[in-house]
């Protein structure tokens, strides 16, 4: 079964546009779990333009499912992760000024760095995942770092899906097969949506978790949060 983790960054973005506490990200985390999500994902960035570090601290005690923190492993980010001890940390290569994640790690070039970072997280008992492009060679190098999982960066699939779904998903199937063959757990995320999610999961049914934020929160503006989460679960053949 592929689990659904809801990224609530966009809820924090709306809140921060006006200041104050509306919408309330803590209530959103609670509601997403209550409505059927298997996990909550947050991505605190250095400028705190959406999820703030204190949000992460406040959300952690409320999580009854799984808590996943994404981010670039700067010292301040790592200190936060060690403090709150999420179930999973997903390492992304974003520079501080990135609008959103737009590429995976070059695990060959950054192997030594990632290995040292992942060793520290594993010593703390935190599961690790590396955000990565659909490249079998880079997945092989990811294995050498000691990571538990990789998360496939799925924006290229989402872009190509509209014109040729089979062609768009093919490199992801090859990458996923490589991950399975060498014993890496498999997550996926970025621009997965109600339109393209079911075909992706049907093509790679051994994916353990998808992390979805922008599309899901945008859909919730039209359909409501509870209904939207149930719609995504149905795309995963769960609800």
N, C-alpha and C positions, 0 to 999 in steps of 0.2 A: 504494500500500500504506500503510495506517495503522500507524504504529509504536507499540509499547507501552513506555512508561516507567513503571517501578515506583517509587512513593513509599515509602521505607523509614522514614518518621517513626515509624510505630506500633511498629516493632521497637525503636527507641530509647526509646519510651515504656515498653515492658515492661522494658527494661534499667534505666532510671532509677528504676523503682519499687522496686528492691532495691539499687541502686548496683552497683558492680563492672562486669563486662564480659560478662554473660550476659543475653540473647543478644548476640552480637558483631555490631555493625552493619557492620563492615568485611567480615567473612565473608559477611554477608547480601548486600552489594552485589556481591561477587564471584560468589556463587551465583546471584543473579538474572540476571546476565549469562550465566553458564554455562548456565543453564536456558532461555535464549532471549530474555530481555527485550532490547529495543533500546536501553534507556537507564535511568538511575537519576535519580530526583528526590528532592531534600531541601528542607525548608522550615525553616531555622533561625529561631527566634523570639528576641526579646530576652531572655526569661527562661530560655531553653535547656531548656524542659521536656521536649523530646524530642531532636531533633538538636541537638548542640552545635556551636559554631563550630569547635572543634578536630576534631570528627568530619568536618566539611566539608574541612578541610585534610588529614586522614588519608585520606579516601575518594578525593580527586581523583586521586592517582597510580595508583589501582587501576582507574580507569574505562577500559575498552577500547572502549566503545560511545559513548554520549552522556551528558553530565552536565548536568542542569538544576537550577538553584537558584531556588527561589521565595522571595519575601519582599517586605516593605514597604521601599522604597528610602530608609531612614535612612542617615546617613553611615556608621555602623558596618557596616551590611549592605553598602553599596556598597564600602567598603574591603575587606571579605572577598571580594566577587565579583572585584574588580580583582586581589586577591592570588592567587586560585586559578584564575581565568580558565576558567570553565565554557564549554561550547559554547553554552548558552542561559541567560538570566536571565528569569524570569517575574515581572512586577511585580504585586503584589496590594495592595489598599487596606486591609488589616487593621490595626486599632488594636492596640497591644501586648498588650492583655488578651483578645483574641479567642480563643475556644476553637478555632474553625476558620474558614476563609474562608466568608463568607455573603453576599457581594455582589461585583459587579464594579466597575470604576472608572467614575465619571462623567467620561468623557473630554472632555466639553465644558467643564465647570467646571475640571477639573484639566489642561487642555491645555498651558498654559505650563509647569507643573511637570514634567509627563511629558516634554515635548519636551526640556527641559534635561537631565533624567536620562538619557533615551534617547540623546541626543547623546554623552554621556560614555561610555556603554557601547559605542556603535558605534565611537567613536574607539579603543576598546580592542580592537575586533575581536570583540565578543561579540554574538551574535544576541539580539534582544529580543522578548518577547511580553507583551502586556497582558491580564490577567484581566478579562473583560468579560461583561456580561449579553447575552442574545440580543436586542439592540436595534439595528436597522440604522442608526439615526441616530448612536448612540454609536460604532458601527464606522466610520462615515464620519469622525467626529472623531478616532478612533484613527489613521486613515491620516495625518492631518495632523501627528501627533507624530513621524513617522519610524520607527515600530516596524516590525519585520519581520513579526510575526505577532500574532494575537489568540488567546486561549484562552477558549472559551465556558464560562461557569459553568453546569454542567449539573444542579445540584440541583433546579431546578424541573421539568426533564424527568423526573428520577428519581421525584419525588413524584407526578407526573401519569401516569406510565407504567402503573401498575397498573390504572387505571380506563379510560384511553383513550389508547393509545400514539400513534395518529395525531395526535390533538389536542395531546398533550404535545410531540411533536417538531416540529410545524409552525412555531412561532416560531424554532426553531433552524435549520430549513431556510432560512427567509427570511433570517436573519442570516448564515448560511454563504454563501448566494448573493450577498449584498451584499459580503462579504469577498472572495469569488472575483472578483467583477466589478471591484473596485477594486484588485486585485492584492496583497491581504494573505494571507500564509500562515495556516493555520488549525489550532489545537490545541483540545482539549476536556478537561474534567476536573471532578470532584467528584460523588461518589455514583454513578458508573458502576459496573456490577456484571455478574456472569455473567447475571443475569436480563434486564437492559435494554441491554447493550452492542451486541449484534448488530443489533438493530432500529435503533439510533441510527446505527451505521456504514452499514448498508444504506440508510438515508435520506440520509446525507451522506457518500458514499464518498470524497470528496476531502479529508477530514480527514487531516492529516499525522501527528498524534501524539495519543494519549490518555495522560494521566497518572492512574494509579490506585493508591491506597494502602490506605485503610481497608477497603474490601470485599475486596480481593485478599489482604491480610495476614490478615483474619478468615477467609476461605475456606481459607487455608493451614493454619489450626489443625485443620481437618477433613480436608483432602485432601493436605496436604503441599505445600511450597513449589514443588518442581519440577513436580508434577502440576498445581497451580493455575495456574502461569504458562502451561503448555501448554493448559489449558482456556481461558484468556483469549485466547491466540493463535488458537485455533480459532474463538472468537467473532469474531475479526477476519479470519477466513478466511485465516490464515497457516499454522498448523501442520497 
